[in-house]
Amino acid sequence: MSRLDSFIRRLLAQRDILNAIAEDARRLEGDVLELGLGNGRTYDHLRELFPEKRIIAFDRDERRDQISRPDDRDMVVGEIQETIAPYLTGAAAVVHADIGTGNPDRDAVTLTWLPEIMARALTKGGIAISGLPLDHDAFASFPQPAGVSDGRYFLYRRR
Ligand SMILES: C[S@@+](CC[C@H](N)C(=O)[O-])C[C@H]1O[C@@H](n2cnc3c(N)ncnc32)[C@H](O)[C@@H]1O
């Protein structure tokens, strides 16, 4: 598969998963955490899906000139593994992490801390969505929406 095809499938998987969990997530109390704001595409989609929820975005880059960016009070700038501590309250309804790089060595380092912080951030029954697989006892599997192939994007329910 070409990298273009792979990229398109990844974006479709992100959109389809976010749409699929939206109704469920609206019933949960708590904020949405967007780990890796990037260009703000998924942030903007989350904003459409959850207009009533607070969405807090994290990135090492400030992204100040970008349209799809939260106000400063909901933008946390720095390395996620260093800035996330105040949000590990077990109160988030949804955590979405799009911080995979495609580089297995770098992603392996990320996976030494990402599953644990997502587990600690989420409320019971909360939803974890990730571009990297989250191997953690706190997570139960959650059915993928039709059309999203296994291994492309990962979806879990906090036990
Ligand atoms: C693939 S982009 C996210 C794209 C986003 N979902 C979108 O739709 O536009 C990943 C972002 O995560 C940020 N990032 C990756 N690892 C990070 C870390 N450990 N701490 C802070 N930011 C990180 C990068 O700076 C980058 O902007």
The ligand as an SDF file (V2000), in Angstrom:
LIG
                    3D

 27 29  0  0  0  0  0  0  0  0999 V2000
    0.4930   13.5130   14.1520 C   0  0  0  0  0  0  0  0  0  0  0  0
    0.4610   15.0510   14.9730 S   0  0  0  0  0  0  0  0  0  0  0  0
   -1.2130   15.1430   15.5330 C   0  0  0  0  0  0  0  0  0  0  0  0
   -2.1440   15.4400   14.4090 C   0  0  0  0  0  0  0  0  0  0  0  0
   -3.5430   15.7860   14.8640 C   0  0  0  0  0  0  0  0  0  0  0  0
   -4.2730   14.6170   15.3510 N   0  0  0  0  0  0  0  0  0  0  0  0
   -4.3320   16.4120   13.7400 C   0  0  0  0  0  0  0  0  0  0  0  0
   -5.3820   15.8660   13.3650 O   0  0  0  0  0  0  0  0  0  0  0  0
   -3.9180   17.4740   13.2350 O   0  0  0  0  0  0  0  0  0  0  0  0
    1.3220   14.7200   16.4540 C   0  0  0  0  0  0  0  0  0  0  0  0
    1.5930   15.9370   17.3120 C   0  0  0  0  0  0  0  0  0  0  0  0
    1.9610   15.4730   18.6070 O   0  0  0  0  0  0  0  0  0  0  0  0
    3.0190   16.2590   19.1120 C   0  0  0  0  0  0  0  0  0  0  0  0
    3.7540   15.3940   20.0340 N   0  0  0  0  0  0  0  0  0  0  0  0
    4.2100   14.1360   19.7970 C   0  0  0  0  0  0  0  0  0  0  0  0
    4.7850   13.6270   20.8920 N   0  0  0  0  0  0  0  0  0  0  0  0
    4.7010   14.5810   21.8610 C   0  0  0  0  0  0  0  0  0  0  0  0
    5.1150   14.6460   23.2210 C   0  0  0  0  0  0  0  0  0  0  0  0
    5.7390   13.6330   23.8200 N   0  0  0  0  0  0  0  0  0  0  0  0
    4.8540   15.7840   23.9060 N   0  0  0  0  0  0  0  0  0  0  0  0
    4.2330   16.8330   23.2870 C   0  0  0  0  0  0  0  0  0  0  0  0
    3.8120   16.8170   22.0180 N   0  0  0  0  0  0  0  0  0  0  0  0
    4.0440   15.7100   21.3080 C   0  0  0  0  0  0  0  0  0  0  0  0
    3.8140   16.7010   17.8900 C   0  0  0  0  0  0  0  0  0  0  0  0
    4.4630   17.9310   18.1670 O   0  0  0  0  0  0  0  0  0  0  0  0
    2.7310   16.8130   16.8270 C   0  0  0  0  0  0  0  0  0  0  0  0
    2.2840   18.1400   16.7140 O   0  0  0  0  0  0  0  0  0  0  0  0
  1  2  1  0
  2  3  1  0
  2 10  1  0
  3  4  1  0
  4  5  1  0
  5  6  1  0
  5  7  1  0
  7  8  2  0
  7  9  1  0
 10 11  1  0
 11 12  1  0
 11 26  1  0
 12 13  1  0
 13 14  1  0
 13 24  1  0
 14 15  1  0
 14 23  1  0
 15 16  2  0
 16 17  1  0
 17 18  1  0
 17 23  2  0
 18 19  1  0
 18 20  2  0
 20 21  1  0
 21 22  2  0
 22 23  1  0
 24 25  1  0
 24 26  1  0
 26 27  1  0
M  CHG  2   2   1   9  -1
M  END
$$$$
